[in-house]
Amino acid sequence: MPPPGERTRLRDGRVTGYPEWISATFQSIDSMRAIHRSALLVPLLAACGTGPLDPGPYSLEGAWLGRSYPFELSFDLRQDGDNQVTGTGRLLGLEEVLETVVIGTDPTVLDTVSIDTVVTGSVEFDVDGEWDHPNFELRLTSEGFSEASYDAAFTDADSVRGTLRGSGFTNPAIVIIRQPDGT
């Protein structure tokens, strides 16, 4: 055997300066490492579904609802195979009303206090947009109003976080949740 430092590994994996049987052992070890690396990739690729870009359970299809005071936003969406999204929606303006009932003539003694959320306005709109997992932008159009958009991204398969932009909105964040059975 050559003295230490004179052993070298060639590009083809052979090791020089050792007897042939040791060089063959190094090549066998390298082959086993390559097989093990490949074997580790198989479960990882299998977990990807039909491909690395497959969105899995994520789809905008269906009914969605979310509330962030002073708005309630709902959608009924359809998504085609090219990820084009269409549908309808409704935006409600909300206001909280505080109601108190005074007992007798003393205004500091209250019998009842209630807080109720009431609808102060409602706008129906059409929706169209394109979904590019996990992000999307939906254009909201309604006669008599400037175009608005809901710019959003999935937080999980049944939850989306987005903001309303345009048509006088100051980018309020609204999380919408998929509604079971389209309700």
N, CA and C atoms as a LAMMPS dump frame, in Angstrom:
ITEM: TIMESTEP
0
ITEM: NUMBER OF ATOMS
549
ITEM: BOX BOUNDS ff ff ff
-5.0000000000000000e+02 5.0000000000000000e+02
-5.0000000000000000e+02 5.0000000000000000e+02
-5.0000000000000000e+02 5.0000000000000000e+02
ITEM: ATOMS id mol type element x y z
1 1 1 N 0.837 -1.181 0
2 1 2 C 0 0 0
3 1 3 C 0.879 1.241 0
4 2 1 N 0.446 2.273 -0.714
5 2 2 C 1.239 3.498 -0.732
6 2 3 C 1.135 4.223 0.598
7 3 1 N 2.063 5.101 0.888
8 3 2 C 1.973 5.856 2.136
9 3 3 C 0.741 6.755 2.13
10 4 1 N 0.267 7.174 3.319
11 4 2 C -0.923 8.041 3.404
12 4 3 C -0.743 9.286 2.551
13 5 1 N -1.828 9.719 1.947
14 5 2 C -1.81 10.913 1.117
15 5 3 C -1.621 10.601 -0.347
16 6 1 N -1.156 9.393 -0.665
17 6 2 C -0.954 9.043 -2.067
18 6 3 C -2.155 8.303 -2.636
19 7 1 N -3.139 8.027 -1.832
20 7 2 C -4.344 7.369 -2.33
21 7 3 C -5.262 8.439 -2.901
22 8 1 N -5.765 8.22 -4.053
23 8 2 C -6.658 9.199 -4.672
24 8 3 C -7.864 8.489 -5.255
25 9 1 N -8.949 9.196 -5.278
26 9 2 C -10.182 8.684 -5.865
27 9 3 C -10.335 9.354 -7.228
28 10 1 N -10.486 8.545 -8.243
29 10 2 C -10.659 9.057 -9.599
30 10 3 C -12.127 9.412 -9.833
31 11 1 N -12.402 10.154 -10.922
32 11 2 C -13.768 10.559 -11.236
33 11 3 C -14.718 9.39 -11.403
34 12 1 N -14.242 8.291 -11.9
35 12 2 C -15.128 7.152 -12.134
36 12 3 C -15.368 6.341 -10.858
37 13 1 N -14.894 6.819 -9.728
38 13 2 C -15.145 6.159 -8.462
39 13 3 C -14.059 5.207 -8.024
40 14 1 N -13.102 4.893 -8.914
41 14 2 C -12.026 3.995 -8.521
42 14 3 C -11.074 4.704 -7.575
43 15 1 N -10.493 3.933 -6.701
44 15 2 C -9.518 4.46 -5.768
45 15 3 C -8.175 3.85 -6.131
46 16 1 N -7.165 4.691 -6.316
47 16 2 C -5.835 4.177 -6.668
48 16 3 C -4.982 4.096 -5.421
49 17 1 N -4.008 3.235 -5.475
50 17 2 C -3.075 3.098 -4.37
51 17 3 C -3.491 2.026 -3.39
52 18 1 N -4.581 1.298 -3.633
53 18 2 C -5.018 0.197 -2.789
54 18 3 C -5.023 -1.064 -3.63
55 19 1 N -4.989 -2.199 -2.955
56 19 2 C -5.148 -3.44 -3.715
57 19 3 C -6.519 -3.442 -4.415
58 20 1 N -6.644 -4.19 -5.47
59 20 2 C -7.849 -4.219 -6.3
60 20 3 C -9.097 -4.55 -5.488
61 21 1 N -9.003 -5.495 -4.564
62 21 2 C -10.187 -5.895 -3.803
63 21 3 C -10.704 -4.75 -2.929
64 22 1 N -9.817 -3.872 -2.413
65 22 2 C -10.251 -2.72 -1.615
66 22 3 C -10.91 -1.686 -2.527
67 23 1 N -10.323 -1.438 -3.7
68 23 2 C -10.917 -0.509 -4.655
69 23 3 C -12.32 -0.954 -5.033
70 24 1 N -12.513 -2.273 -5.234
71 24 2 C -13.835 -2.801 -5.578
72 24 3 C -14.811 -2.591 -4.431
73 25 1 N -14.336 -2.704 -3.191
74 25 2 C -15.193 -2.489 -2.025
75 25 3 C -15.687 -1.041 -1.979
76 26 1 N -14.779 -0.09 -2.265
77 26 2 C -15.187 1.316 -2.291
78 26 3 C -16.259 1.553 -3.353
79 27 1 N -16.104 0.922 -4.515
80 27 2 C -17.102 1.081 -5.571
81 27 3 C -18.435 0.49 -5.139
82 28 1 N -18.424 -0.645 -4.434
83 28 2 C -19.664 -1.253 -3.942
84 28 3 C -20.35 -0.348 -2.937
85 29 1 N -19.574 0.248 -2.052
86 29 2 C -20.145 1.162 -1.058
87 29 3 C -20.775 2.364 -1.752
88 30 1 N -20.095 2.927 -2.745
89 30 2 C -20.65 4.061 -3.487
90 30 3 C -21.951 3.672 -4.18
91 31 1 N -22.012 2.462 -4.749
92 31 2 C -23.229 1.999 -5.417
93 31 3 C -24.368 1.874 -4.416
94 32 1 N -24.066 1.341 -3.227
95 32 2 C -25.106 1.207 -2.2
96 32 3 C -25.613 2.57 -1.745
97 33 1 N -24.72 3.553 -1.618
98 33 2 C -25.135 4.905 -1.233
99 33 3 C -26.098 5.483 -2.267
100 34 1 N -25.787 5.293 -3.53
101 34 2 C -26.656 5.804 -4.59
102 34 3 C -28.035 5.144 -4.53
103 35 1 N -28.07 3.837 -4.277
104 35 2 C -29.35 3.129 -4.162
105 35 3 C -30.129 3.65 -2.969
106 36 1 N -29.472 3.867 -1.847
107 36 2 C -30.16 4.364 -0.651
108 36 3 C -30.711 5.766 -0.884
109 37 1 N -29.939 6.629 -1.551
110 37 2 C -30.432 7.983 -1.864
111 37 3 C -31.684 7.906 -2.73
112 38 1 N -31.652 7.024 -3.721
113 38 2 C -32.807 6.86 -4.607
114 38 3 C -34.001 6.327 -3.83
115 39 1 N -33.76 5.387 -2.932
116 39 2 C -34.845 4.805 -2.15
117 39 3 C -35.5 5.843 -1.25
118 40 1 N -34.74 6.816 -0.793
119 40 2 C -35.309 7.864 0.049
120 40 3 C -36.215 8.797 -0.748
121 41 1 N -35.975 8.945 -2.037
122 41 2 C -36.785 9.822 -2.871
123 41 3 C -38.149 9.23 -3.216
124 42 1 N -38.265 7.906 -3.241
125 42 2 C -39.513 7.26 -3.645
126 42 3 C -40.685 7.684 -2.762
127 43 1 N -40.616 7.61 -1.405
128 43 2 C -41.761 8.047 -0.599
129 43 3 C -42.044 9.541 -0.75
130 44 1 N -41 10.32 -0.921
131 44 2 C -41.187 11.756 -1.084
132 44 3 C -41.967 12.06 -2.357
133 45 1 N -41.606 11.43 -3.463
134 45 2 C -42.317 11.635 -4.717
135 45 3 C -43.733 11.078 -4.657
136 46 1 N -43.936 9.975 -3.968
137 46 2 C -45.264 9.392 -3.843
138 46 3 C -46.201 10.318 -3.08
139 47 1 N -45.671 11.092 -2.153
140 47 2 C -46.498 12.01 -1.364
141 47 3 C -46.943 13.219 -2.163
142 48 1 N -46.365 13.43 -3.322
143 48 2 C -46.692 14.602 -4.135
144 48 3 C -47.993 14.456 -4.898
145 49 1 N -48.667 13.335 -4.864
146 49 2 C -49.917 13.165 -5.589
147 49 3 C -49.632 12.887 -7.049
148 50 1 N -50.365 13.577 -7.935
149 50 2 C -50.205 13.312 -9.356
150 50 3 C -49.031 14.061 -9.95
151 51 1 N -48.403 14.921 -9.196
152 51 2 C -47.245 15.65 -9.684
153 51 3 C -46.837 16.706 -8.681
154 52 1 N -45.655 17.272 -8.852
155 52 2 C -45.172 18.238 -7.868
156 52 3 C -45.97 19.538 -7.845
157 53 1 N -46.744 19.826 -8.901
158 53 2 C -47.54 21.054 -8.93
159 53 3 C -49.015 20.797 -8.657
160 54 1 N -49.374 19.569 -8.323
161 54 2 C -50.759 19.22 -8.04
162 54 3 C -51.223 19.926 -6.77
163 55 1 N -52.308 20.72 -6.824
164 55 2 C -52.754 21.448 -5.641
165 55 3 C -53.447 20.574 -4.604
166 56 1 N -53.671 19.302 -4.909
167 56 2 C -54.297 18.418 -3.933
168 56 3 C -55.732 18.816 -3.667
169 57 1 N -56.136 18.941 -2.38
170 57 2 C -57.531 19.212 -2.053
171 57 3 C -57.938 20.677 -2.226
172 58 1 N -57.042 21.529 -2.671
173 58 2 C -57.332 22.952 -2.77
174 58 3 C -58.144 23.268 -4.013
175 59 1 N -59.289 23.901 -3.819
176 59 2 C -60.152 24.318 -4.91
177 59 3 C -61.031 25.457 -4.402
178 60 1 N -61.377 26.374 -5.269
179 60 2 C -62.27 27.467 -4.886
180 60 3 C -63.733 27.119 -5.113
181 61 1 N -63.997 25.974 -5.67
182 61 2 C -65.356 25.536 -5.972
183 61 3 C -66.202 25.51 -4.704
184 62 1 N -67.396 26.121 -4.766
185 62 2 C -68.33 26.015 -3.654
186 62 3 C -68.676 27.343 -3.009
187 63 1 N -69.336 27.242 -1.859
188 63 2 C -69.798 28.411 -1.107
189 63 3 C -68.78 28.783 -0.036
190 64 1 N -68.545 30.092 0.125
191 64 2 C -67.582 30.626 1.084
192 64 3 C -68.225 31.771 1.842
193 65 1 N -67.842 31.945 3.122
194 65 2 C -68.392 33.018 3.941
195 65 3 C -67.345 33.492 4.939
196 66 1 N -67.266 34.807 5.116
197 66 2 C -66.352 35.367 6.101
198 66 3 C -66.864 36.692 6.616
199 67 1 N -66.448 37.039 7.828
200 67 2 C -66.884 38.294 8.435
201 67 3 C -65.701 38.945 9.117
202 68 1 N -65.53 40.22 8.834
203 68 2 C -64.553 41.052 9.518
204 68 3 C -65.196 42.419 9.642
205 69 1 N -65.61 42.746 10.85
206 69 2 C -66.37 43.97 11.067
207 69 3 C -65.684 45.147 10.4
208 70 1 N -66.365 45.922 9.608
209 70 2 C -67.807 46.037 9.41
210 70 3 C -68.32 45.362 8.142
211 71 1 N -67.694 44.261 7.697
212 71 2 C -68.133 43.605 6.465
213 71 3 C -68.385 42.119 6.673
214 72 1 N -69.33 41.606 5.866
215 72 2 C -69.519 40.172 5.718
216 72 3 C -69.459 39.883 4.227
217 73 1 N -68.622 38.926 3.84
218 73 2 C -68.367 38.627 2.437
219 73 3 C -68.733 37.178 2.167
220 74 1 N -69.524 36.952 1.11
221 74 2 C -69.873 35.579 0.742
222 74 3 C -69.692 35.397 -0.76
223 75 1 N -69.319 34.167 -1.133
224 75 2 C -69.112 33.812 -2.532
225 75 3 C -69.791 32.48 -2.818
226 76 1 N -70.243 32.315 -4.053
227 76 2 C -70.627 31.017 -4.599
228 76 3 C -69.807 30.884 -5.878
229 77 1 N -68.763 30.041 -5.839
230 77 2 C -67.772 30.02 -6.909
231 77 3 C -67.751 28.697 -7.669
232 78 1 N -67.383 28.808 -8.946
233 78 2 C -67.146 27.653 -9.804
234 78 3 C -65.73 27.79 -10.365
235 79 1 N -65.055 26.663 -10.47
236 79 2 C -63.675 26.651 -10.971
237 79 3 C -63.572 25.586 -12.052
238 80 1 N -63.047 25.966 -13.228
239 80 2 C -62.925 24.977 -14.295
240 80 3 C -61.534 24.335 -14.282
241 81 1 N -61.3 23.433 -15.233
242 81 2 C -60.046 22.698 -15.295
243 81 3 C -58.837 23.559 -15.607
244 82 1 N -59.069 24.758 -16.154
245 82 2 C -57.974 25.698 -16.442
246 82 3 C -57.781 26.703 -15.314
247 83 1 N -58.421 26.454 -14.165
248 83 2 C -58.346 27.304 -12.976
249 83 3 C -58.936 28.694 -13.182
250 84 1 N -59.872 28.815 -14.128
251 84 2 C -60.642 30.045 -14.26
252 84 3 C -61.78 29.983 -13.24
253 85 1 N -61.993 31.076 -12.539
254 85 2 C -62.994 31.105 -11.479
255 85 3 C -64.088 32.092 -11.86
256 86 1 N -65.334 31.679 -11.712
257 86 2 C -66.486 32.545 -11.942
258 86 3 C -67.475 32.313 -10.813
259 87 1 N -68.434 33.206 -10.696
260 87 2 C -69.46 33.015 -9.684
261 87 3 C -70.133 34.316 -9.32
262 88 1 N -70.758 34.294 -8.166
263 88 2 C -71.456 35.47 -7.646
264 88 3 C -71.054 35.659 -6.192
265 89 1 N -71.39 36.825 -5.685
266 89 2 C -71.091 37.091 -4.284
267 89 3 C -71.965 38.188 -3.73
268 90 1 N -71.803 38.399 -2.445
269 90 2 C -72.558 39.45 -1.769
270 90 3 C -71.704 40.027 -0.656
271 91 1 N -71.732 41.336 -0.545
272 91 2 C -71.025 42.046 0.516
273 91 3 C -72.048 42.776 1.356
274 92 1 N -72.021 42.531 2.654
275 92 2 C -72.915 43.212 3.581
276 92 3 C -72.129 44.223 4.399
277 93 1 N -72.715 45.403 4.587
278 93 2 C -72.174 46.377 5.523
279 93 3 C -72.83 46.14 6.875
280 94 1 N -72.038 46.096 7.921
281 94 2 C -72.556 45.779 9.259
282 94 3 C -72.36 46.948 10.213
283 95 1 N -73.232 47.012 11.192
284 95 2 C -73.113 48.012 12.253
285 95 3 C -73.585 47.382 13.554
286 96 1 N -72.863 47.681 14.62
287 96 2 C -73.275 47.171 15.929
288 96 3 C -74.154 48.209 16.611
289 97 1 N -75.275 47.737 17.146
290 97 2 C -76.226 48.614 17.809
291 97 3 C -76.291 48.218 19.288
292 98 1 N -76.081 49.187 20.152
293 98 2 C -76.157 48.97 21.601
294 98 3 C -77.513 49.465 22.074
295 99 1 N -78.233 48.591 22.754
296 99 2 C -79.567 48.955 23.242
297 99 3 C -79.597 48.776 24.761
298 100 1 N -80.061 49.79 25.444
299 100 2 C -80.175 49.716 26.914
300 100 3 C -81.574 50.108 27.332
301 101 1 N -82.017 49.535 28.426
302 101 2 C -83.311 49.877 29.007
303 101 3 C -83.051 50.322 30.443
304 102 1 N -83.48 51.547 30.769
305 102 2 C -83.272 52.107 32.098
306 102 3 C -84.445 51.733 32.991
307 103 1 N -84.136 51.387 34.257
308 103 2 C -85.179 51.075 35.236
309 103 3 C -85.524 52.358 35.992
310 104 1 N -86.766 52.68 36.004
311 104 2 C -87.224 53.855 36.754
312 104 3 C -86.623 55.142 36.208
313 105 1 N -86.268 56.024 37.141
314 105 2 C -85.766 57.341 36.748
315 105 3 C -84.262 57.471 36.937
316 106 1 N -83.614 56.432 37.477
317 106 2 C -82.166 56.485 37.703
318 106 3 C -81.419 55.956 36.466
319 107 1 N -80.734 56.834 35.702
320 107 2 C -80.066 56.398 34.474
321 107 3 C -78.851 55.5 34.724
322 108 1 N -78.409 55.375 35.978
323 108 2 C -77.261 54.513 36.25
324 108 3 C -77.674 53.065 36.487
325 109 1 N -78.97 52.801 36.617
326 109 2 C -79.461 51.443 36.834
327 109 3 C -80.091 50.955 35.527
328 110 1 N -79.449 49.934 34.958
329 110 2 C -79.937 49.411 33.694
330 110 3 C -80.593 48.054 33.898
331 111 1 N -81.676 47.836 33.204
332 111 2 C -82.36 46.558 33.258
333 111 3 C -81.791 45.61 32.19
334 112 1 N -81.558 46.129 31.006
335 112 2 C -81.131 45.29 29.897
336 112 3 C -80.084 46.018 29.062
337 113 1 N -79.068 45.296 28.687
338 113 2 C -78.093 45.807 27.728
339 113 3 C -77.952 44.733 26.652
340 114 1 N -78.11 45.141 25.417
341 114 2 C -77.92 44.173 24.341
342 114 3 C -77.13 44.82 23.204
343 115 1 N -76.319 44.012 22.587
344 115 2 C -75.57 44.455 21.416
345 115 3 C -76.009 43.564 20.265
346 116 1 N -76.394 44.209 19.191
347 116 2 C -76.841 43.466 18.032
348 116 3 C -76.086 43.962 16.805
349 117 1 N -75.807 43.065 15.899
350 117 2 C -75.186 43.453 14.637
351 117 3 C -76.276 43.487 13.588
352 118 1 N -76.422 44.643 12.945
353 118 2 C -77.46 44.806 11.936
354 118 3 C -76.81 45.086 10.575
355 119 1 N -77.512 44.705 9.525
356 119 2 C -77.049 44.952 8.164
357 119 3 C -77.472 46.361 7.769
358 120 1 N -76.484 47.157 7.358
359 120 2 C -76.782 48.537 6.955
360 120 3 C -76.768 48.712 5.445
361 121 1 N -76.273 47.722 4.718
362 121 2 C -76.25 47.785 3.262
363 121 3 C -75.856 46.444 2.682
364 122 1 N -76.234 46.233 1.428
365 122 2 C -75.945 44.963 0.771
366 122 3 C -75.679 45.216 -0.708
367 123 1 N -74.652 44.558 -1.24
368 123 2 C -74.326 44.676 -2.655
369 123 3 C -74.089 43.28 -3.217
370 124 1 N -74.815 42.949 -4.287
371 124 2 C -74.596 41.703 -5.026
372 124 3 C -73.579 41.995 -6.121
373 125 1 N -72.72 41.024 -6.438
374 125 2 C -71.721 41.252 -7.478
375 125 3 C -71.407 39.958 -8.223
376 126 1 N -70.834 40.127 -9.416
377 126 2 C -70.337 39 -10.2
378 126 3 C -68.857 38.841 -9.924
379 127 1 N -68.389 37.599 -10.055
380 127 2 C -66.997 37.272 -9.742
381 127 3 C -66.345 36.608 -10.957
382 128 1 N -65.126 37.028 -11.273
383 128 2 C -64.318 36.277 -12.225
384 128 3 C -62.853 36.485 -11.846
385 129 1 N -62.063 35.492 -12.16
386 129 2 C -60.644 35.58 -11.829
387 129 3 C -59.924 34.316 -12.223
388 130 1 N -58.667 34.256 -11.833
389 130 2 C -57.834 33.107 -12.143
390 130 3 C -57.109 32.687 -10.876
391 131 1 N -57.098 31.397 -10.655
392 131 2 C -56.488 30.827 -9.472
393 131 3 C -55.136 30.261 -9.834
394 132 1 N -54.103 30.665 -9.113
395 132 2 C -52.748 30.155 -9.315
396 132 3 C -52.24 29.729 -7.95
397 133 1 N -52.548 28.483 -7.579
398 133 2 C -52.297 27.955 -6.235
399 133 3 C -50.962 28.421 -5.668
400 134 1 N -50.928 28.938 -4.466
401 134 2 C -52.035 29.088 -3.526
402 134 3 C -52.707 30.457 -3.613
403 135 1 N -52.243 31.329 -4.498
404 135 2 C -52.763 32.702 -4.573
405 135 3 C -53.797 32.856 -5.671
406 136 1 N -54.66 33.845 -5.5
407 136 2 C -55.613 34.169 -6.549
408 136 3 C -56.116 35.598 -6.353
409 137 1 N -56.662 36.133 -7.43
410 137 2 C -57.301 37.448 -7.382
411 137 3 C -58.655 37.312 -8.051
412 138 1 N -59.7 37.672 -7.32
413 138 2 C -61.054 37.643 -7.859
414 138 3 C -61.5 39.077 -8.122
415 139 1 N -61.989 39.337 -9.33
416 139 2 C -62.523 40.658 -9.669
417 139 3 C -64.005 40.671 -9.327
418 140 1 N -64.417 41.697 -8.615
419 140 2 C -65.802 41.828 -8.166
420 140 3 C -66.426 43.005 -8.912
421 141 1 N -67.462 42.736 -9.692
422 141 2 C -68.1 43.807 -10.466
423 141 3 C -69.585 43.862 -10.153
424 142 1 N -70.066 45.089 -9.982
425 142 2 C -71.476 45.319 -9.703
426 142 3 C -71.876 46.634 -10.352
427 143 1 N -73.033 46.637 -10.98
428 143 2 C -73.509 47.834 -11.664
429 143 3 C -73.631 48.99 -10.663
430 144 1 N -73.082 50.143 -11.07
431 144 2 C -73.15 51.323 -10.222
432 144 3 C -71.967 51.489 -9.28
433 145 1 N -71.032 50.537 -9.292
434 145 2 C -69.866 50.607 -8.414
435 145 3 C -68.593 50.407 -9.224
436 146 1 N -67.497 50.977 -8.768
437 146 2 C -66.193 50.728 -9.397
438 146 3 C -65.784 49.292 -9.113
439 147 1 N -64.948 48.746 -9.997
440 147 2 C -64.475 47.366 -9.823
441 147 3 C -63.645 47.248 -8.548
442 148 1 N -63.829 46.145 -7.861
443 148 2 C -63.049 45.835 -6.657
444 148 3 C -62.403 44.465 -6.873
445 149 1 N -61.517 44.078 -5.986
446 149 2 C -60.913 42.75 -6.072
447 149 3 C -60.729 42.181 -4.667
448 150 1 N -60.708 40.87 -4.622
449 150 2 C -60.389 40.147 -3.395
450 150 3 C -59.104 39.386 -3.7
451 151 1 N -57.983 39.878 -3.158
452 151 2 C -56.662 39.283 -3.365
453 151 3 C -56.382 38.378 -2.175
454 152 1 N -56.153 37.086 -2.454
455 152 2 C -56.11 36.151 -1.338
456 152 3 C -55.182 34.975 -1.598
457 153 1 N -55.007 34.18 -0.544
458 153 2 C -54.235 32.94 -0.604
459 153 3 C -54.847 31.946 0.381
460 154 1 N -54.763 30.668 0.033
461 154 2 C -55.246 29.627 0.932
462 154 3 C -54.374 29.573 2.184
463 155 1 N -55.025 29.403 3.346
464 155 2 C -54.291 29.126 4.58
465 155 3 C -54.371 27.633 4.89
466 156 1 N -55.428 26.982 4.425
467 156 2 C -55.559 25.532 4.384
468 156 3 C -56.629 25.223 3.343
469 157 1 N -57.003 23.965 3.18
470 157 2 C -57.908 23.587 2.09
471 157 3 C -59.285 24.234 2.193
472 158 1 N -59.709 24.641 3.393
473 158 2 C -61.044 25.197 3.578
474 158 3 C -61.039 26.611 4.138
475 159 1 N -59.924 27.303 4.055
476 159 2 C -59.806 28.646 4.614
477 159 3 C -58.91 29.505 3.728
478 160 1 N -59.361 30.736 3.509
479 160 2 C -58.656 31.68 2.647
480 160 3 C -58.535 33.009 3.376
481 161 1 N -57.375 33.639 3.281
482 161 2 C -57.183 34.966 3.868
483 161 3 C -56.887 35.931 2.733
484 162 1 N -57.662 37.025 2.683
485 162 2 C -57.476 37.99 1.611
486 162 3 C -57.873 39.391 2.02
487 163 1 N -57.69 40.323 1.093
488 163 2 C -58.04 41.717 1.334
489 163 3 C -58.906 42.227 0.193
490 164 1 N -59.812 43.136 0.531
491 164 2 C -60.625 43.822 -0.464
492 164 3 C -59.874 45.058 -0.917
493 165 1 N -59.778 45.23 -2.237
494 165 2 C -59.06 46.373 -2.808
495 165 3 C -59.939 47.057 -3.848
496 166 1 N -59.707 48.36 -4
497 166 2 C -60.433 49.125 -5.015
498 166 3 C -61.814 49.532 -4.547
499 167 1 N -62.501 50.323 -5.373
500 167 2 C -63.872 50.771 -5.128
501 167 3 C -64.057 51.404 -3.748
502 168 1 N -63.01 52.06 -3.243
503 168 2 C -63.112 52.765 -1.964
504 168 3 C -62.713 51.95 -0.745
505 169 1 N -62.407 50.68 -0.916
506 169 2 C -61.977 49.858 0.223
507 169 3 C -60.556 50.235 0.624
508 170 1 N -60.289 50.169 1.907
509 170 2 C -58.958 50.487 2.447
510 170 3 C -58.223 49.209 2.836
511 171 1 N -58.35 48.181 2.003
512 171 2 C -57.663 46.891 2.166
513 171 3 C -58.008 46.15 3.458
514 172 1 N -59.291 46.065 3.808
515 172 2 C -59.609 45.272 5.006
516 172 3 C -59.333 43.789 4.757
517 173 1 N -58.771 43.139 5.747
518 173 2 C -58.496 41.698 5.66
519 173 3 C -59.747 40.929 6.066
520 174 1 N -60.117 39.961 5.243
521 174 2 C -61.278 39.118 5.544
522 174 3 C -60.899 37.666 5.274
523 175 1 N -61.069 36.826 6.285
524 175 2 C -60.86 35.39 6.137
525 175 3 C -62.202 34.779 5.771
526 176 1 N -62.215 33.994 4.685
527 176 2 C -63.446 33.301 4.305
528 176 3 C -63.244 31.813 4.512
529 177 1 N -64.327 31.139 4.895
530 177 2 C -64.299 29.718 5.212
531 177 3 C -65.259 28.991 4.28
532 178 1 N -64.821 27.831 3.783
533 178 2 C -65.697 27.025 2.933
534 178 3 C -66.913 26.601 3.751
535 179 1 N -68.097 26.711 3.137
536 179 2 C -69.331 26.351 3.818
537 179 3 C -69.746 24.932 3.402
538 180 1 N -70.124 24.127 4.372
539 180 2 C -70.515 22.744 4.052
540 180 3 C -71.798 22.731 3.214
541 181 1 N -71.834 21.865 2.217
542 181 2 C -73.036 21.64 1.396
543 181 3 C -73.564 22.906 0.753
544 182 1 N -72.718 23.895 0.511
545 182 2 C -73.145 25.102 -0.19
546 182 3 C -74.09 25.988 0.588
547 183 1 N -74.098 25.893 1.908
548 183 2 C -75.003 26.724 2.699
549 183 3 C -74.324 27.989 3.178
